[in-house]
Amino acid sequence: MEVLCRETPDFISPDLWPPNSPDFNPVDYEICDVMQRHVYQRKIYTINELKQRLIEVWCGFEQSTVNMAIDQWRKRLN
């Protein structure tokens, strides 16, 4: 939080965040969960390391991961 406040002038503090983003859908939440698990498998020490890890995880996503998220969403709809 301190880094975001210091490095991002337009940062909106979490107490002002909506409880659920209208821009997210259930598939987005699943993808974000998978990304988070992969990104934080090892400790991150710098912002640049975080950025690099996010890019690596995103580029390494296989279509099967996306398909799984979509399938889970369809099951919940039923």
PyMOL CGO cylinders between C-alpha atoms (Angstrom):
from pymol import cmd
from pymol.cgo import CYLINDER

trace = [
    CYLINDER, 0.00, 0.00, 0.00, 2.80, 2.39, 0.88, 0.3, 1, 1, 1, 1, 1, 1,
    CYLINDER, 2.80, 2.39, 0.88, 4.49, 1.81, -2.48, 0.3, 1, 1, 1, 1, 1, 1,
    CYLINDER, 4.49, 1.81, -2.48, 1.27, 2.38, -4.39, 0.3, 1, 1, 1, 1, 1, 1,
    CYLINDER, 1.27, 2.38, -4.39, 0.51, 5.58, -2.51, 0.3, 1, 1, 1, 1, 1, 1,
    CYLINDER, 0.51, 5.58, -2.51, 4.04, 6.84, -3.03, 0.3, 1, 1, 1, 1, 1, 1,
    CYLINDER, 4.04, 6.84, -3.03, 4.55, 5.72, -6.65, 0.3, 1, 1, 1, 1, 1, 1,
    CYLINDER, 4.55, 5.72, -6.65, 1.06, 6.18, -8.06, 0.3, 1, 1, 1, 1, 1, 1,
    CYLINDER, 1.06, 6.18, -8.06, -0.32, 9.70, -7.65, 0.3, 1, 1, 1, 1, 1, 1,
    CYLINDER, -0.32, 9.70, -7.65, -3.87, 8.72, -8.63, 0.3, 1, 1, 1, 1, 1, 1,
    CYLINDER, -3.87, 8.72, -8.63, -4.00, 5.64, -6.40, 0.3, 1, 1, 1, 1, 1, 1,
    CYLINDER, -4.00, 5.64, -6.40, -7.41, 5.03, -4.84, 0.3, 1, 1, 1, 1, 1, 1,
    CYLINDER, -7.41, 5.03, -4.84, -7.16, 3.61, -1.35, 0.3, 1, 1, 1, 1, 1, 1,
    CYLINDER, -7.16, 3.61, -1.35, -8.83, 0.23, -0.67, 0.3, 1, 1, 1, 1, 1, 1,
    CYLINDER, -8.83, 0.23, -0.67, -11.45, 1.75, 1.62, 0.3, 1, 1, 1, 1, 1, 1,
    CYLINDER, -11.45, 1.75, 1.62, -12.85, 3.47, -1.49, 0.3, 1, 1, 1, 1, 1, 1,
    CYLINDER, -12.85, 3.47, -1.49, -12.78, 0.35, -3.68, 0.3, 1, 1, 1, 1, 1, 1,
    CYLINDER, -12.78, 0.35, -3.68, -16.16, -1.17, -4.57, 0.3, 1, 1, 1, 1, 1, 1,
    CYLINDER, -16.16, -1.17, -4.57, -16.82, -4.57, -2.98, 0.3, 1, 1, 1, 1, 1, 1,
    CYLINDER, -16.82, -4.57, -2.98, -17.12, -6.09, -6.45, 0.3, 1, 1, 1, 1, 1, 1,
    CYLINDER, -17.12, -6.09, -6.45, -15.84, -4.64, -9.66, 0.3, 1, 1, 1, 1, 1, 1,
    CYLINDER, -15.84, -4.64, -9.66, -18.52, -4.31, -12.34, 0.3, 1, 1, 1, 1, 1, 1,
    CYLINDER, -18.52, -4.31, -12.34, -15.73, -4.76, -14.89, 0.3, 1, 1, 1, 1, 1, 1,
    CYLINDER, -15.73, -4.76, -14.89, -14.96, -8.29, -13.67, 0.3, 1, 1, 1, 1, 1, 1,
    CYLINDER, -14.96, -8.29, -13.67, -16.96, -11.36, -14.52, 0.3, 1, 1, 1, 1, 1, 1,
    CYLINDER, -16.96, -11.36, -14.52, -16.66, -14.82, -12.91, 0.3, 1, 1, 1, 1, 1, 1,
    CYLINDER, -16.66, -14.82, -12.91, -14.13, -15.94, -15.52, 0.3, 1, 1, 1, 1, 1, 1,
    CYLINDER, -14.13, -15.94, -15.52, -11.91, -12.94, -14.68, 0.3, 1, 1, 1, 1, 1, 1,
    CYLINDER, -11.91, -12.94, -14.68, -11.99, -13.85, -10.99, 0.3, 1, 1, 1, 1, 1, 1,
    CYLINDER, -11.99, -13.85, -10.99, -10.89, -17.40, -11.74, 0.3, 1, 1, 1, 1, 1, 1,
    CYLINDER, -10.89, -17.40, -11.74, -8.07, -16.23, -14.00, 0.3, 1, 1, 1, 1, 1, 1,
    CYLINDER, -8.07, -16.23, -14.00, -6.91, -13.71, -11.37, 0.3, 1, 1, 1, 1, 1, 1,
    CYLINDER, -6.91, -13.71, -11.37, -6.90, -16.46, -8.75, 0.3, 1, 1, 1, 1, 1, 1,
    CYLINDER, -6.90, -16.46, -8.75, -4.77, -18.72, -10.93, 0.3, 1, 1, 1, 1, 1, 1,
    CYLINDER, -4.77, -18.72, -10.93, -2.39, -15.87, -11.71, 0.3, 1, 1, 1, 1, 1, 1,
    CYLINDER, -2.39, -15.87, -11.71, -2.06, -14.95, -8.05, 0.3, 1, 1, 1, 1, 1, 1,
    CYLINDER, -2.06, -14.95, -8.05, -1.19, -18.51, -7.07, 0.3, 1, 1, 1, 1, 1, 1,
    CYLINDER, -1.19, -18.51, -7.07, 1.51, -18.71, -9.74, 0.3, 1, 1, 1, 1, 1, 1,
    CYLINDER, 1.51, -18.71, -9.74, 2.94, -15.23, -9.21, 0.3, 1, 1, 1, 1, 1, 1,
    CYLINDER, 2.94, -15.23, -9.21, 3.37, -15.65, -5.47, 0.3, 1, 1, 1, 1, 1, 1,
    CYLINDER, 3.37, -15.65, -5.47, 4.90, -19.13, -5.49, 0.3, 1, 1, 1, 1, 1, 1,
    CYLINDER, 4.90, -19.13, -5.49, 8.18, -17.39, -4.65, 0.3, 1, 1, 1, 1, 1, 1,
    CYLINDER, 8.18, -17.39, -4.65, 8.76, -14.25, -2.61, 0.3, 1, 1, 1, 1, 1, 1,
    CYLINDER, 8.76, -14.25, -2.61, 8.88, -11.01, -4.58, 0.3, 1, 1, 1, 1, 1, 1,
    CYLINDER, 8.88, -11.01, -4.58, 11.27, -8.28, -3.48, 0.3, 1, 1, 1, 1, 1, 1,
    CYLINDER, 11.27, -8.28, -3.48, 10.81, -5.42, -5.96, 0.3, 1, 1, 1, 1, 1, 1,
    CYLINDER, 10.81, -5.42, -5.96, 8.14, -3.84, -8.14, 0.3, 1, 1, 1, 1, 1, 1,
    CYLINDER, 8.14, -3.84, -8.14, 10.15, -4.73, -11.24, 0.3, 1, 1, 1, 1, 1, 1,
    CYLINDER, 10.15, -4.73, -11.24, 10.29, -8.35, -10.12, 0.3, 1, 1, 1, 1, 1, 1,
    CYLINDER, 10.29, -8.35, -10.12, 6.51, -8.32, -9.63, 0.3, 1, 1, 1, 1, 1, 1,
    CYLINDER, 6.51, -8.32, -9.63, 5.98, -6.83, -13.08, 0.3, 1, 1, 1, 1, 1, 1,
    CYLINDER, 5.98, -6.83, -13.08, 8.26, -9.41, -14.66, 0.3, 1, 1, 1, 1, 1, 1,
    CYLINDER, 8.26, -9.41, -14.66, 6.58, -12.29, -12.82, 0.3, 1, 1, 1, 1, 1, 1,
    CYLINDER, 6.58, -12.29, -12.82, 3.12, -11.08, -13.91, 0.3, 1, 1, 1, 1, 1, 1,
    CYLINDER, 3.12, -11.08, -13.91, 4.24, -10.93, -17.53, 0.3, 1, 1, 1, 1, 1, 1,
    CYLINDER, 4.24, -10.93, -17.53, 5.83, -14.38, -17.33, 0.3, 1, 1, 1, 1, 1, 1,
    CYLINDER, 5.83, -14.38, -17.33, 2.74, -15.95, -15.77, 0.3, 1, 1, 1, 1, 1, 1,
    CYLINDER, 2.74, -15.95, -15.77, 0.39, -14.23, -18.23, 0.3, 1, 1, 1, 1, 1, 1,
    CYLINDER, 0.39, -14.23, -18.23, 2.49, -15.27, -21.24, 0.3, 1, 1, 1, 1, 1, 1,
    CYLINDER, 2.49, -15.27, -21.24, 2.73, -18.80, -19.89, 0.3, 1, 1, 1, 1, 1, 1,
    CYLINDER, 2.73, -18.80, -19.89, -1.03, -19.25, -19.57, 0.3, 1, 1, 1, 1, 1, 1,
    CYLINDER, -1.03, -19.25, -19.57, -2.25, -22.15, -21.59, 0.3, 1, 1, 1, 1, 1, 1,
    CYLINDER, -2.25, -22.15, -21.59, -5.59, -22.12, -23.33, 0.3, 1, 1, 1, 1, 1, 1,
    CYLINDER, -5.59, -22.12, -23.33, -6.64, -25.05, -21.15, 0.3, 1, 1, 1, 1, 1, 1,
    CYLINDER, -6.64, -25.05, -21.15, -6.50, -22.76, -18.08, 0.3, 1, 1, 1, 1, 1, 1,
    CYLINDER, -6.50, -22.76, -18.08, -8.85, -20.29, -19.72, 0.3, 1, 1, 1, 1, 1, 1,
    CYLINDER, -8.85, -20.29, -19.72, -11.13, -23.11, -20.90, 0.3, 1, 1, 1, 1, 1, 1,
    CYLINDER, -11.13, -23.11, -20.90, -11.26, -24.51, -17.35, 0.3, 1, 1, 1, 1, 1, 1,
    CYLINDER, -11.26, -24.51, -17.35, -12.31, -21.11, -15.99, 0.3, 1, 1, 1, 1, 1, 1,
    CYLINDER, -12.31, -21.11, -15.99, -15.06, -20.84, -18.59, 0.3, 1, 1, 1, 1, 1, 1,
    CYLINDER, -15.06, -20.84, -18.59, -16.28, -24.38, -17.90, 0.3, 1, 1, 1, 1, 1, 1,
    CYLINDER, -16.28, -24.38, -17.90, -16.47, -23.71, -14.15, 0.3, 1, 1, 1, 1, 1, 1,
    CYLINDER, -16.47, -23.71, -14.15, -18.45, -20.55, -14.82, 0.3, 1, 1, 1, 1, 1, 1,
    CYLINDER, -18.45, -20.55, -14.82, -20.92, -22.44, -17.03, 0.3, 1, 1, 1, 1, 1, 1,
    CYLINDER, -20.92, -22.44, -17.03, -21.42, -25.10, -14.33, 0.3, 1, 1, 1, 1, 1, 1,
    CYLINDER, -21.42, -25.10, -14.33, -22.25, -22.41, -11.77, 0.3, 1, 1, 1, 1, 1, 1,
    CYLINDER, -22.25, -22.41, -11.77, -24.77, -20.87, -14.16, 0.3, 1, 1, 1, 1, 1, 1,
    CYLINDER, -24.77, -20.87, -14.16, -26.56, -24.20, -14.52, 0.3, 1, 1, 1, 1, 1, 1,
]
cmd.load_cgo(trace, "trace")
